[in-house]
Amino acid sequence: MNLPADAVAALQIFQDASGWEQRARLLMQWGERLPPLSDEDKCEANLVHGCESQVWLVGRLHDGHWQFSASSDARLIRGLVALLLARVNGLSADELQQVDLPDWFNQLGLSRQLSPSRSNGLNAVLQRMFELTE
């Protein structure tokens, strides 16, 4: 499956990172690069349920390809969500269904960082993406 350009860039950067501390710093930087959501978008309707942290998700369809925006009040989660968006933005609904979340974070060398609650939270974000694309 073709990876979006942002996903390819993320893989390159994270696989080149020497050790865990550098990956953690990169994770925070990716989170900081997420464009902020407007206050209107940070509403109850866009809140992802199943996350311990607050995560808002907005999806828009452009020419058959999905573009998601998200934000979180937790820095680490924001970084993980930014990397999830890098993996899914620009995909069709069918391609989105084939995204393997554990495999993606494993390729990035971040699976250690995914505690069960973070993993569940990211799965909740992905599930919400599926709901939006239906």
Secondary structure in CASP SS format (residue, H / E / C, confidence):
PFRMAT SS
TARGET T0000
AUTHOR 0000-0000-0000
METHOD secondary structure of the structure
MODEL  1
M C 1.00
N C 1.00
L C 1.00
P C 1.00
A H 1.00
D H 1.00
A H 1.00
V H 1.00
A H 1.00
A H 1.00
L H 1.00
Q H 1.00
I H 1.00
F H 1.00
Q H 1.00
D H 1.00
A C 1.00
S C 1.00
G C 1.00
W H 1.00
E H 1.00
Q H 1.00
R H 1.00
A H 1.00
R H 1.00
L H 1.00
L H 1.00
M H 1.00
Q H 1.00
W H 1.00
G H 1.00
E H 1.00
R C 1.00
L C 1.00
P C 1.00
P C 1.00
L C 1.00
S C 1.00
D C 1.00
E C 1.00
D C 1.00
K C 1.00
C C 1.00
E H 1.00
A H 1.00
N H 1.00
L E 1.00
V C 1.00
H C 1.00
G C 1.00
C C 1.00
E C 1.00
S C 1.00
Q C 1.00
V E 1.00
W E 1.00
L E 1.00
V E 1.00
G E 1.00
R E 1.00
L E 1.00
H E 1.00
D C 1.00
G C 1.00
H E 1.00
W E 1.00
Q E 1.00
F E 1.00
S E 1.00
A E 1.00
S E 1.00
S E 1.00
D C 1.00
A C 1.00
R H 1.00
L H 1.00
I H 1.00
R H 1.00
G H 1.00
L H 1.00
V H 1.00
A H 1.00
L H 1.00
L H 1.00
L H 1.00
A H 1.00
R H 1.00
V H 1.00
N C 1.00
G C 1.00
L C 1.00
S C 1.00
A H 1.00
D H 1.00
E H 1.00
L H 1.00
Q H 1.00
Q C 1.00
V C 1.00
D C 1.00
L H 1.00
P H 1.00
D H 1.00
W H 1.00
F H 1.00
N H 1.00
Q H 1.00
L C 1.00
G C 1.00
L C 1.00
S H 1.00
R H 1.00
Q H 1.00
L C 1.00
S C 1.00
P H 1.00
S H 1.00
R H 1.00
S H 1.00
N H 1.00
G H 1.00
L H 1.00
N H 1.00
A H 1.00
V H 1.00
L H 1.00
Q H 1.00
R H 1.00
M H 1.00
F H 1.00
E H 1.00
L H 1.00
T H 1.00
E C 1.00
END
